[in-house]
Amino acid sequence: MKIVDLFCGAGGFSFGFAPYSSTSHLAIDIDPFVLETYRLNYPESVSLNSNLLDVHSSNIQRTLGARPDVIIASPPCEEFSRANPDSRSTAAERVYGDGSARLLLDTIRIIGDLEPDVFIIENVAALLAKGGKKIVQKEFELVGISEVNFNLVRCHHHGNPSKRLRLFISNLRLELPRRKAPTVIEAIGDLPSLSIYSILSPGQEVPNHEYRPIPKDKLKKVRRTRRGRGAKHFRVSRHRSLPNWVRLYPHRPATSVIGLSRYIHPYENRLLTVREHARLMSYPDSFIFTGPIESQYNQVGESVPPLISQLIAQEVHKYLDTIE
């Protein structure tokens, strides 16, 4: 396959497609930190540090050396997220406004220009609300594409260790196999302990698994925080806030891992490491995250779980075999 990954991030969406694409894989993102991680994990791919607003479709085709077979994309979803205080505005106000939501239009533009056999746009399910679904259908019709499927995927229904409802807009109807999700402790329980007892039994070092010190005032709150409760909250509107620094239940799948989320270990009075977040998003330990620590957490939380990417890539591969 010849693959183009728009808004590639750290590379979660690319993960499942990489075995099929080898060097015919082009990734684009504006964030230099995520591209550092991407390049480390996909050294054979070509990556561009660019704003999609400034990228012409002909440049993509020229860089890739041909028309892509598949375009995958994860345009910014912050303006559609229910955690955003501006999420009460209509989809039209966001998509046709001056914010990052308008990058959805550029994604559709490039798909229309390059006419891949398969396209898949990942975003939050809330994009469909307040007129969003009709806008997406209309914009695709304007570039000559009438068949658009809105696939809602609950990642934990397919084996991801954390709950995550995502929307995949595609010309394919995705039917992913279902499997039981591992619990938190099944996902992270074999990682080396970072409590005081770890000094007595040092284990093998695991990348991105480093202890994060907590200020004394915050540590007191962490110690008092029960499972399912948050030691902190962040306000999303005048009348609504969401819990953060939530202590996880050990024998349940984790709640949704997002860029802003931080979790407390089920048994230890500390925040989860980047590696533990990555485990809860189905990343293998061989996938290394680089850059500032907050960027690393965001890289994990803002990505497509690699397990889901693998299942989608298998569906795409089967489809492409039928049309060759």
C-alpha positions, -999 to +999 in steps of 0.1 A: +000+000+000+010+036-006-001+054+026-005+091+035-011+098+072-024+134+078-020+148+113+001+117+120+009+125+157+032+100+173+021+073+149-007+053+165-029+053+134+001+044+112+010+014+134-013-011+117-005+001+082+033+002+085+038-035+078+020-031+045+036+001+033+074+000+041+090+030+024+058+041+006+045+059+036+042+096+040+033+113+073+025+150+079+022+169+112+028+205+124+042+195+158+080+189+158+078+169+190+054+143+177+074+140+145+105+133+165+087+103+180+072+093+147+106+093+129+122+073+157+096+045+154+091+046+116+126+053+103+118+042+067+089+065+062+090+100+049+077+127+072+069+164+067+068+191+094+040+212+078+007+229+084-018+212+062-032+246+053+001+251+034+002+217+018-010+212-018-022+178-029+003+178-058+031+181-033+019+150-015+017+130-047+051+142-058+067+134-025+050+099-023+059+092-059+024+082-069-012+086-060-019+071-025-039+039-021-050+049+014-053+082+032-057+081+070-061+113+090-067+125+125-075+162+122-077+182+155-108+173+176-105+197+205-132+220+192-157+191+189-149+174+222-175+176+250-146+186+273-143+218+254-162+248+269-171+260+234-186+226+224-221+241+227-217+261+195-230+245+163-208+224+141-210+250+113-197+277+136-166+255+143-160+239+109-163+272+090-147+293+117-111+304+123-102+275+147-085+242+141-118+225+133-116+239+098-087+215+091-114+189+086-122+207+053-086+206+042-085+169+049-116+164+027-100+186+001-069+165-001-089+133-002-110+147-031-079+157-050-059+125-046-088+100-049-074+072-028-090+038-029-096+041+008-099+071+031-104+070+069-108+101+091-106+096+128-122+120+152-145+123+183-180+110+180-193+144+191-183+157+156-217+143+144-237+164+167-253+198+160-253+195+123-218+180+120-229+148+101-247+168+074-217+191+070-193+162+064-217+146+039-221+179+020-184+186+019-176+151+006-203+155-021-187+188-032-154+168-039-173+141-058-176+115-030-211+103-022-204+071-002-194+080+033-198+057+063-197+069+099-182+041+119-185+044+157-159+022+174-158+015+211-122+005+214-126-015+246-151-038+227-122-048+205-095-055+231-081-021+240-074-018+277-090+016+280-125+028+271-126+051+240-154+059+217-141+071+184-156+080+150-140+067+118-154+084+087-146+063+057-157+050+023-156+016+040-180+001+065-157-012+093-166-045+110-139-050+136-137-083+155-148-081+191-126-093+220-125-088+257-105-059+270-077-065+295-081-049+329-058-022+341-037-045+362-035-071+334-022-043+311+003-027+335+008-051+364+040-067+351+059-033+348+086-027+374+072-011+406+081+025+412+071+025+449+097+026+477+098-012+476+113-011+441+147-001+457+148-036+473+139-054+441+152-035+411+138-047+378+146-043+341+144-008+329+114-001+306+114+030+282+092+059+293+086+043+327+100+069+350+086+081+384+071+116+384+075+134+417+043+150+431+044+182+453+036+175+490+002+192+490-009+172+459+005+140+474-018+143+504-048+145+480-035+115+460-032+094+492-068+102+501-082+096+466-104+065+463-107+044+432-129+060+406-124+095+421-102+124+410-076+142+431-079+172+408-106+186+384-104+208+354-132+232+345-148+230+311-175+257+317-188+279+345-210+251+358-192+220+348-159+203+357-143+170+349-122+148+373-085+144+366-058+124+385-083+096+388-073+065+407-080+035+385-098+004+394-073-025+390-098-051+378-116-030+352-105-015+319-093+021+323-116+051+315-107+071+284-070+081+281-069+116+266-043+142+262-053+161+294-058+130+315-035+117+342-042+087+363-033+075+398-019+039+401-045+015+416-022+005+444+007+030+445+003+067+455+017+081+423+007+091+388+010+066+360+040+068+338+040+075+301+046+038+295+017+028+317-005+053+297+009+037+265+001+002+278-035+013+284-036+024+248-022-009+235+012+004+225+040-022+227+070-014+249+092-012+218+074+020+208+095+049+222+081+083+230+104+114+229+102+151+237+091+170+268+072+148+293+039+166+289+042+162+251+048+124+256+015+121+277-003+140+250+012+119+222-003+088+238-037+103+247-043+120+214-036+089+192-054+060+177-047+029+198-023+007+177-045-023+183-074-006+166-052+006+138-041-030+132-077-042+130-086-014+106-055-020+084-065-057+081-099-046+069-084-022+044-059-048+032-087-073+025-107-047+007-078-037-016-073-073-024-108-076-037-105-046-061-071-054-076 
